[in-house]
Amino acid sequence: MNLKIKSNQFNLLYSLLTILIYNPTLYRVAWSIIPSWGFVIAIYLLAFCALNIILSILFVTPKTSKVISIFLCLGNTVALYFMNTYHILIDRVMMLNVIHTNVYEAGDLLHWKLFAYIISLGILPSWLIHKTKIEYSPLKSEIKRRISIIGMSLAIAAIIILPNIQKSHQIYKGHKELRYALVPSNYIGASIGILKMYKEVFAPYQMIAEDAQFTPYWNNHKKMLIVLVIGESARAKNFSLNGYERDTNAPLTPYLKDIINYPDFYACGTSTAISVSCMLSKDSQKDFKAGSELNTANIADVLQNNGYHSLWRDNNTSCMDNCRFIETEASCNGKFCLDDVLLKNFKDKIRSINQNAFVILHQRGSHGPDYYTRFPQDSTPPYQPICTNVELKECDTQALINAYDNSIYETSNFLKDTIEDLKSLSDEYNTVLIFSSDHGESLGENGIYLHGYPYHQAPKEQKHIPTLIWMPKDTAKALKIDMSCLKREAKKRHSHDNIFHSILGLSGISTQEYNKELDIFANCRQ
């Protein structure tokens, strides 16, 4: 094969094919903003001009042209597959999810169609680029051509933007989803953002609540045991405690008199990488900075340093850099396990600690796309038939919901088992269980699946999460908490912003970091 092409023609052709082949999501997003062919064509022309300008600068030699273009082909293909398959957008949060995905979790996402994409849209074009001779002109002529192409691109962009400059500015500032939909700038920009974020690794470690003092305030001689269960991908909409027509919380029925449900509770983010760190942070959602967990203490550290033993048990990808200075147990070493592994020898472990304890149980929960693996395979789940395909668009809608609802039912089973373990420890401990999901999940509403959508564009299903508290009467009496008051307060809107301060308020630790307004127990503590 003897293919030849001039450098300027290669740049133009590569830019055009990149915009047309790898950017169907850009069309969908643009049309959702202004359903007009004129607007969509303008967006595509601007994207083409911008890419053409950048490539005219980067493709300076045949070798760099081939290396960069092949790298982009492969990256574009993977991005296209996931954006097409799950209707996601790619921003820094989504790239954080990728970084925190282990090999077993990545395996859940593999499908034959991904390999078809890679071969047809990644490897084949890369092979053609490799076999093509890109002809460059003498340096002065090459520079003139590049300047001409850049000038023409700028002129076209100006013709589109300048007549509507104010409206263009509003669209750019108000619709970030356009940037998150544009391949390859979305994943390249997100990767640069991650690198900037990880500069926090080298910043001095910041302690918090250094003025803290621990004063047990409960009126008995028991130790305190606070258990925080961090759920995974559970959405409030599918909890029967929130009015869902299916009894997905049926296993909790015997304990409802001691359960406070929070029907209007919202996540700090739409991904595990953001939400777990944010919910444990002293900072509220508006102040929290992704990456700050790398060099800033959290609620587990505060309790560890002030009269408590903090323990993290994990059945997910990791603790997201939130457990570096506390005891950690990885229940499955990254492999897939059911969540009941988190309770293995739980009572013996707590008794061996033999002091006030704060325990975080990080669930696998309802992590997708393989929801059908979240319950025991030797049992018959309550909702049938179930989707067993990780290519969620190919699932029957009801079968997909059935698989997901079964995973919620298993979370209810897990919470029931945790409560029973805590009840058996009640002769030694004042026990409290707090459950809150890290984020919600999309199950095909508006063509969107999974989670990780940019927060301000994310559907409610990814932000509205289930949260509940189990507190037995003896504990409530010892902590002087009015349960009737707590049930009334639970009807108000709450969020992950409340987690840090509520646990701090329960613990008996006083510090200036504590904000009474964000403590969900404060108004009901007598």
N, C-alpha and C positions, 0 to 999 in steps of 0.2 A: 504494500500500500504506500503510495507516494502522494500525500496531501500537502498542499502548500497554501499559505494565506498571508497576506500582508498584515503587519502588526496593528495598524489602525482598524482594519477590517475585523481582525480577531477581537479587539477590544469591544467594538460596536456589537458584533454578533454575540459575544459572550454575555455582555450586559443585557442585550435584548432577550436572549434565551433564559437567562437567570430570572429576569422579571416575569416573563410569561410562563415558564414551566414550574418554578419553585414557589410561586406566590398566589395560589388560589385563595388562601386565607385573607390576603390583602383585599381582594375583591369583596369577600363576604363582609369584612369589617367596614370597608369604605361604604358599601351599599347600605349597611345598617345605620350609618351616620347621616348620609344624604342619599336616598334612593334615586339617583340620577346617573345616566350613562355619561353625561358631561363631567360630573364630579369624579366618577370612577376612572375615566380616561385621563383626566388631569392628574390624579394621584399616581397612576401608572407611569405617565410621562415624567413626572417629577422624580419618581423612584429611578427610572431609567437614566435620567440626566445625572442624578447624584451618583449612581453606581458607575456610570461612564467616566465621570470626572475622577473619582477615586481610583478606578482601574487604570486610567491614563497616567496617573502618577505612580502607581505601584508596579505596573508591568513595564519595567525599564529595560529588561534583557529577556531573551528567549527562555533562559533557565528560570528566572524569577516568575515570568509569566506562567510557565507550565506548573511550577511547584504551587504557586498561590491558587491558580485556577483549579487544579486537581483537588487541593485541600478544600476549597470552597464547594466543589461539586459534591464531595463526600459529606461535608457538614450540612450543606443545603438539603441533601437527600434525607438524612436522619431527622432534621428539623421538620421537613415537609411531611414525613410519615407520621410523626407524633401530632403535629398540628392538624393534619387531615383526619387522623384516626380518632382523636379524643377532643378535637375542636378546642385545643388549648392555645394560649399565646405564650411567648417566651420573653421573660424579663429576668431580672436578677434573682428573684425568688424562685422561679422555675429552675434556674441554673443551680441554685443552692440545693434544690431537691435532687438534682442529678449528682451533685458532689456527695450527698449523704446517702445515696442509693448503693447498697452493697450488692455483691454478685448474686445472692439468692433473690433479692428483690428485683434486680434487673432481669433475672430469668423469668419472672412473672409477666414481664412486658414483651417478651420475645414472641414473635408470630411469623409464620412463613411469609406473610405479606411484606414484613419489614425487609426480609432478604430479597424479595422480588424488587422492592424499591431500590435497595442498595445496588443490585446487579444492573437494573435497567437505567436508573437515573444517576447512579454514582460511578460504578466501575466502568460501564460501557462508555459514557462520555469521557471519563478520565483516560481510558485506553485510546480513544480517538484523539484527544489532546496530545497524549504522549507520542502518537504516530504522526502528528502534523508538524510540518516545518513552518515556524513563524518567521517571516522575513522582515528584517529591520532595515530601514534606510540609513544612510550616513547620518551622523549625530545631528548636524544642523537641520537637515531635512526632517528627521524624526521629531526634533523639538518643535519645529514649525507646525507639523501635523498635529502633534499633541496639543499645542496651544490653540490651534484652530478648532479642534474637537471640543476642548474645554470651553472655549469661547462660545461655540454654538450651543452647547449644553446649558451654559449660564443664560444665554439669550432666550432659549425656549422656557427655562424656568422663570425668568423675569416676566415673560409675556403671560405666563399662567398666573403668577403670584401678584404682580404689581397692580393690576386693575382691581383686585379684591384683597388688598394687603391686610386690612383690618380683620376681615373675615378669615383669611388664611392664618393669621396669628392666633385667632380664637380657636380655630380647629386644631392647630398644632399644640397649643397649650392645654386645651380642654379634652383632647381625645388622644391620650397616650397610647391607646390600643392600636393606633395606626403604626406606631413605632415598633410595638411588640409583635405585630403581624408581618413586618417586612423582613424577608430573608435576603441576604445574610446578616444585615445590620443588627437584627434583634439578638441573635445568639453571640455575635462578636461583642456588641455593646454590653450585654449581660456579663460576659466573661471578664471584660475589663472592669466592670463594676465589682465583681467578686474579688479580683486582685486588689483593688483599692480597699475593699472592706477588710481583707485579711492583713492589712498593715497593722490592724489592732493587735495582732499576735505579738508585735514587737513593742507595743506600748506598755508602760509600767502597770502592774496589776493594781486594780483599784478596790480596796476594801470598802465596805459600807457598814453602817450601823456600828461604828466603833465606840459609840457612847452607850451601847446596849447594856441593859441590866435584866437579869432573870429573877422574877419574883413569883413563885407559885401562888396563885390566887384561889385555887379550888379548895373547897371546904372538906376534903377528905385526905387520906394519906396515900392515895394511889398515885402511880406515875401517869404521865400523859402519853398517849399514843395517837398521833395524827397520821392518817394514811391518805395520800393524794394519788388517786388513780387517774393517769393521763390517758384518755381514750384516743382512738385513732380513726379519723374519717367518719365519725358518727354525726349524723345530722338530726337536729331537733324534730324535723318534720316526720321522721319515722319512729319516734318514741311514743308509745301509747300513753305514757304519762302526760304528754303534750296534746292528746286528743286524736292521735292516729287511730284509724279504724281497726287495725290489727293489734292484738294484744302482745306486742313485741317485748313488753316488760313484765310478762306474766310471772316469771320466776321470782320477782321482787314482791309479789302480792302479800306474803306473810309478814313483810317488814314495812309496809306502807305507812303505818301509824307513826313510825320513827323517821320517815323519809321526807325531806323538804325538797320539792322539785322547783326548778327555776325555768319557767317556760319562755322567758324573754331574755336569753343569754347569748352573747356574741363573742366570737373569737377575735383574737388580736391580729391574726393573719389567716391566709388560706393554705398554708403549708406547714408541715411539721418543723422544718428548719427555722421558721420565723416564730410560730406560735408557742412552741415549747419554751424557747428562751424568753419570749416576751411575757408569758404568764408567770414565770418564776422571777422576773425582774422587778426591781423597785419602780421602774419607769412605766408610765402609762403608754398606751399604744401610740399616742401622738409624739411622745418623747423618746420612745424606744428606737435604738439604732441597731440594725442587723449587724452582727459581728461583735457587738459589745460584750457578749457572753464570753468571748475569748480572753478578756482581761478585767472582768468586773464580777464581783461576788453576787450571789443571788440568795433567795430565801433559804435554801438548803444550807448554804454556808453560814448564814446568820444564826440559824438554829444550832448548827454543829458547834459554833463558837460560844454558845450561850446555854449550856445545860442540857442539850439534846445530842443524841447520836443520830446522824442523818444517813440513810441507806437508800441507794438507787438500785432497783431490780428492773432489768430491761428485757423485753421481748420484741423489740423493734430494731431499727437500724443502729441506734446509738442514743446516748444522752444529749447529743448535739452540743458537746463542750460545756455542759452544765453540771458535771459531776466530778470535776478534776480533783477536788479536795475532800470528797466524802467517799465512804465505802460504796463500791459498785459491784453488782453481780450481773453478768451477762448470761441469762438463763440458757440460751441455745447457741452461743458462740456465733451468732449471725445467721444460723440456719432457721428454717421455718419450724415453729412450735405453736401449739395452741396456748392460749393465755393461761390455762390452769397451771402451767409450769411456773408462773410467778408466785404461786402459793405453795410450792414444794418446800416442806419443812418450815413454813412461815412461822408457825407458833413457836417452834423450838428456837428459831432464829431470834425472835423478839425476846423470848425469855433469857437467851444467852446474852443479849445486849444489856438487860437488867437496868435500864435507866429510861428517862424520858426519850421518846423516839419519834422521829419524823421519817416516814417511809414513802418513797415514790415508786409506784408500780406503773411502768410504761408499757401499755398494751400494744399488741398487733391489731386488735380490734376489728375494724371493718375496712382494712387496707385493701384497695383494689389493684388491678382489675379482677383478680381471681377471688372474688368474694366467696365462691363455693368451697374454698379450702379453709374457711375460718370457723368451721364447726367440725366435730368428730366425724370422720369418714365412715365409721362403723355404725353410725346412728342414722335415724330417719328425721331429717329436719322438718319442722312444722309446715313450711310453705313450699309447695311443689307446683309445676316442675321448675327446675333451676337452670340458669345459664352457666355453662362450663367453658365458655369461650372468652379469652382475654381480649379479643377483638370485639369490644362491647357494641359497636354499631351493628354487628351481625346478629346480636341477641334479640330474641323476642322481648319486647318491653316488659311484659309481666314476668317473664322468667328471670330477667335481670333484677327486677325489684324483689322477687322471691328470694334470690340468692343473697341480696343485700339485707333484706329483713331477717333472714336466718342468722346473719352475722350479728345483727343487733340483738337478736334473741340470745345468742351465745354470750354477748357482753352482759346481758341481764343475768345469765347463769353465773358468769364470773363474779359479778358484783354480789350476787346472793352468797356464793361460796366465801367471798372475802368478809362479808358481814358475819357469817357463821363463825369464821375463825376469830374475828374480833370479839364476838359474844363470848367465846370460850376463854378469852383473855381478860374479861371484864372484872374478874376478881382481883386483878393486879393493876389494871390500867383504866383510866378514863379514856374511852375510845371514840374517835370521830373519823368518819370516812367522807372524803370529798371526791366526787367524780366530775371531771370536765373533759370534754373532747378537745383535741388540739385544733380541729377545724371541721368543716362539714364535707359534703361530697355532692357532685352532680351526677345524676343517673340518666342523662340524655335529654334533660329539659333544654329546649332551644338548641339541641344538637351538641350540648357540652357534656363532657364526661370527666370523672375523677375530680381533681382539685388543683390548687396552685394558680388560679386565675389572678391577674393583678387586682388588688383588693378593691379599689374603687370601681372597677368594672365587673367584679365578680358577682355572680347571682347569689341571692339570699341563701340558697341551699348550701353554699360553701362557707357561709359566715355564721348562720344561725345554728347554734350547737346545743346539745343536751348537757345539763349540769344538775347534779343533785347532791344532797348531803344526807348522810345517815348519822343520827345522833340518838343513842338510847336515852331513856328517861333518867337513868342514874347519872349519866354524864351531864345531861342538861341541868340537872339539879345541882351537881357539884360545881358546874361552871356558871351557875346562876343565870341560865339562859331560858327565856320564856319561849317555848316552842310555838305557841299560838301566835305570838308576835312575829316569830321567824317565818311562819307560813304566810302571814299577811305581807311582810316585807318582800317575800320571794316573788310576788306578782309584779314588782317593779322591774325596770330594765337593768340588767347587769352585764358585765363583760369580764374578760380575763384581767382587766385592770383591778378587779376586786380580789384576786387570788392572793397576791403577796400580803396585802394588808389584813385580810381575813385570817390567814394562817398566823401572822404575827400577833394579831389580837387574841387568838385562841391560846397561843403558846405561853403567855405570861411574860413575854420579853418587851420591855419598854425602850423606845428609841425615838429620836427625832425623825427617823425615816417613816414612822408609822403615820398613816393618814386615816383618822377615824371615819371620815366621810366615805371611804372606800371599803371599810370593814363591814361585811354583811351581817355580822353578829352584834355590832356595837349598839344599835338602837334597841336591841332585845336583851342586852346583858343588864341584869338588875343590880 
